[in-house]
Amino acid sequence: MTGHRVVSEAFSAADIEAARILFARPVSFLMGAAQVDQLPAADLPEIAFAGRSNVGKSSLINALVGRRGLARSSAEPGRTREVNFYLLDGRLRLVDLPGYGFARASKGDTRRFQSLARDYLRGRPNLRRVFLLVDARHGLKPADNAAMDAFDVAAVSYQIVLTKADKLKPAESEAEVARTLAAVSRRPAAFPRVLATSAESGAGVAELRAECAAATALA
């Protein structure tokens, strides 16, 4: 897939291998925070995963660390209602944020856990990058654009990651990468590279590990 080759050229084979070793180290669920005062101390670098409900955040986190059951995924959108923290090798936290756009919860509960995600993003000095997940089959939606607006205003560095790319033909995936990159090219806080990934096939996962390692300078 051409889009995948472009991504790979951003990293050497040594970068890819160092990131693989980092993400093969011990990882565990640390905690779920239901309110801001429950967040862990900002003493370790963090990378966060955001996106519409059911976009595949939990599945992609599991693929990154090679642990199928670490982050719990569900066929029911909106199940992640806390900010969930996973500790990798005692020196990096992976953060699974509540999904936006749809959730089977009351309007009050939906506002509460989505407000929690916004508060986390605004006040986390150790947050190195947010990976904004977008379903490759559907592209950027208004809710994604609203999230990017918020990231830009808050000066939170973010990078678009297309999920479920295995559901597209290679040419379609390549076109979606190019289309998405063009759409974010003028956004001030957007990282100028788009990844196409699949938690099911493993496509793009090695490159995403390398992006995480580069953002945190841990490998």
C-alpha positions as CSV (number, residue, x, y, z in Angstrom):
1,M,0.0,0.0,0.0
2,T,1.6,3.2,-1.1
3,G,0.4,5.2,1.9
4,H,2.1,2.7,4.2
5,R,5.4,3.0,2.2
6,V,5.4,6.7,2.6
7,V,4.9,6.4,6.4
8,S,7.7,3.8,6.6
9,E,10.2,6.1,4.9
10,A,9.9,8.4,7.9
11,F,11.6,5.8,10.1
12,S,14.7,3.6,9.7
13,A,14.6,-0.1,10.3
14,A,16.4,0.6,13.5
15,D,13.7,3.0,14.6
16,I,11.0,0.4,13.9
17,E,12.9,-2.3,15.8
18,A,13.5,0.0,18.8
19,A,9.9,0.8,19.0
20,R,8.9,-2.8,18.7
21,I,11.2,-3.7,21.7
22,L,9.7,-0.8,23.7
23,F,6.1,-1.9,23.1
24,A,7.0,-5.6,23.9
25,R,7.9,-4.6,27.4
26,P,5.6,-5.2,30.4
27,V,2.3,-3.3,30.2
28,S,-0.7,-3.2,32.5
29,F,-3.9,-1.4,33.2
30,L,-3.1,1.4,35.7
31,M,-6.4,3.1,36.5
32,G,-9.5,4.7,35.2
33,A,-10.2,8.3,36.2
34,A,-13.8,9.4,36.4
35,Q,-13.0,13.0,37.3
36,V,-10.1,15.4,37.0
37,D,-8.9,15.1,40.6
38,Q,-8.4,11.3,40.1
39,L,-5.8,11.7,37.4
40,P,-2.4,10.3,38.2
41,A,0.5,12.7,38.8
42,A,1.9,14.2,35.6
43,D,5.3,12.6,36.2
44,L,5.6,10.4,33.1
45,P,5.2,11.1,29.4
46,E,1.7,10.2,28.1
47,I,0.3,9.6,24.6
48,A,-3.5,9.7,24.3
49,F,-5.9,8.1,21.8
50,A,-9.1,10.0,20.9
51,G,-11.8,9.5,18.4
52,R,-15.4,8.9,17.7
53,S,-17.2,6.1,19.6
54,N,-16.5,2.7,18.2
55,V,-13.6,3.9,16.0
56,G,-11.4,1.2,17.4
57,K,-9.3,2.9,20.1
58,S,-9.1,-0.1,22.4
59,S,-8.4,-2.5,19.6
60,L,-5.5,-0.4,18.3
61,I,-4.0,0.0,21.8
62,N,-4.1,-3.8,22.1
63,A,-2.4,-4.2,18.8
64,L,0.3,-1.8,19.7
65,V,1.3,-3.8,22.8
66,G,0.5,-7.2,21.4
67,R,-2.0,-7.9,24.2
68,R,-5.5,-8.8,22.9
69,G,-7.3,-8.3,26.2
70,L,-5.5,-5.3,27.7
71,A,-7.9,-2.5,26.6
72,R,-11.5,-3.7,26.6
73,S,-13.3,-3.1,23.4
74,S,-17.0,-3.4,22.9
75,A,-19.5,-3.5,20.0
76,E,-21.6,-1.0,21.9
77,P,-20.4,2.5,21.1
78,G,-19.6,4.8,24.0
79,R,-18.6,2.2,26.5
80,T,-15.3,4.0,27.5
81,R,-16.6,6.6,30.1
82,E,-13.4,7.2,32.0
83,V,-10.0,8.3,31.1
84,N,-8.2,4.9,31.2
85,F,-4.4,4.7,31.8
86,Y,-2.1,1.9,30.8
87,L,1.5,1.8,32.1
88,L,4.2,0.6,29.6
89,D,7.5,-0.5,31.0
90,G,7.1,1.8,34.1
91,R,8.0,4.9,32.0
92,L,5.2,5.6,29.5
93,R,1.4,5.9,29.9
94,L,-1.0,5.1,27.1
95,V,-4.3,7.0,27.6
96,D,-7.7,5.8,26.2
97,L,-10.1,8.7,26.1
98,P,-13.9,8.5,26.1
99,G,-15.3,8.4,22.5
100,Y,-17.3,11.3,21.1
101,G,-20.1,11.6,18.6
102,F,-22.4,8.8,20.0
103,A,-22.9,7.0,23.2
104,R,-25.7,4.9,24.7
105,A,-25.9,7.0,27.9
106,S,-28.0,9.8,29.2
107,K,-27.2,13.3,27.9
108,G,-26.0,14.2,31.3
109,D,-23.6,11.3,31.5
110,T,-22.4,11.9,28.0
111,R,-21.6,15.5,28.7
112,R,-19.8,14.5,31.9
113,F,-17.4,12.0,30.5
114,Q,-16.7,14.0,27.3
115,S,-16.1,17.1,29.5
116,L,-13.6,15.0,31.5
117,A,-11.7,14.2,28.3
118,R,-11.5,17.9,27.4
119,D,-10.3,18.8,30.9
120,Y,-7.6,16.1,30.6
121,L,-6.4,17.4,27.3
122,R,-6.3,21.1,28.4
123,G,-4.3,20.6,31.5
124,R,-1.8,17.8,31.0
125,P,1.8,19.2,30.6
126,N,3.3,15.7,30.2
127,L,1.0,14.9,27.2
128,R,3.3,14.4,24.2
129,R,0.8,13.8,21.5
130,V,-2.8,12.8,20.9
131,F,-3.5,10.3,18.2
132,L,-6.9,11.2,16.7
133,L,-8.4,8.0,15.3
134,V,-10.7,8.2,12.2
135,D,-12.4,5.3,10.5
136,A,-10.8,5.0,7.1
137,R,-14.0,4.0,5.5
138,H,-15.8,7.2,6.4
139,G,-13.1,9.8,6.7
140,L,-13.3,13.0,8.7
141,K,-16.7,13.8,10.1
142,P,-18.0,17.0,11.7
143,A,-17.4,15.7,15.2
144,D,-13.7,15.0,14.2
145,N,-13.4,18.6,12.9
146,A,-14.8,19.9,16.1
147,A,-12.2,17.9,18.1
148,M,-9.4,19.3,15.9
149,D,-10.7,22.8,16.4
150,A,-10.4,22.2,20.2
151,F,-6.9,20.8,19.9
152,D,-5.8,23.7,17.7
153,V,-7.2,26.3,20.2
154,A,-5.5,24.4,23.1
155,A,-2.3,24.0,21.2
156,V,-2.4,20.2,21.8
157,S,-0.2,18.3,19.3
158,Y,-2.3,15.7,17.5
159,Q,-1.8,13.3,14.6
160,I,-4.5,11.6,12.5
161,V,-4.5,7.8,12.5
162,L,-6.9,6.0,10.1
163,T,-8.3,2.8,11.5
164,K,-9.8,-0.3,9.8
165,A,-7.8,0.4,6.7
166,D,-8.0,-3.3,5.8
167,K,-11.6,-2.8,4.9
168,L,-10.5,-0.7,1.9
169,K,-8.6,-1.5,-1.3
170,P,-5.0,-0.3,-1.4
171,A,-5.8,2.5,-3.8
172,E,-8.8,3.6,-1.7
173,S,-6.6,3.7,1.5
174,E,-4.0,5.7,-0.3
175,A,-6.5,8.2,-1.5
176,E,-8.0,8.6,2.0
177,V,-4.5,9.2,3.4
178,A,-3.9,11.9,0.9
179,R,-7.4,13.4,1.3
180,T,-7.0,13.5,5.1
181,L,-3.5,15.0,5.0
182,A,-4.8,17.8,2.7
183,A,-7.7,18.5,5.1
184,V,-5.4,19.0,8.1
185,S,-2.4,20.6,6.3
186,R,-3.3,24.1,7.5
187,R,-4.2,23.2,11.0
188,P,-1.7,24.7,13.5
189,A,-1.5,21.8,15.9
190,A,-1.8,18.9,13.5
191,F,1.3,16.7,13.0
192,P,2.0,16.6,9.2
193,R,1.7,12.9,8.7
194,V,-1.3,10.6,8.5
195,L,-1.1,6.9,9.3
196,A,-3.3,4.1,7.8
197,T,-3.6,1.2,10.2
198,S,-5.5,-1.9,10.9
199,A,-5.7,-3.6,14.3
200,E,-7.0,-6.7,12.6
201,S,-4.3,-7.2,9.9
202,G,-1.5,-5.3,11.7
203,A,-0.9,-2.9,8.9
204,G,0.7,0.4,10.0
205,V,1.0,-0.8,13.6
206,A,4.8,-0.9,13.5
207,E,4.9,2.7,12.2
208,L,2.5,3.9,14.8
209,R,4.7,2.4,17.5
210,A,7.6,4.3,16.0
211,E,5.6,7.5,16.0
212,C,4.8,7.0,19.7
213,A,8.5,6.3,20.5
214,A,9.6,9.4,18.5
215,A,7.0,11.6,20.2
216,T,8.2,10.6,23.7
217,A,11.9,10.1,22.8
218,L,11.9,6.7,24.6
219,A,13.4,4.6,21.9
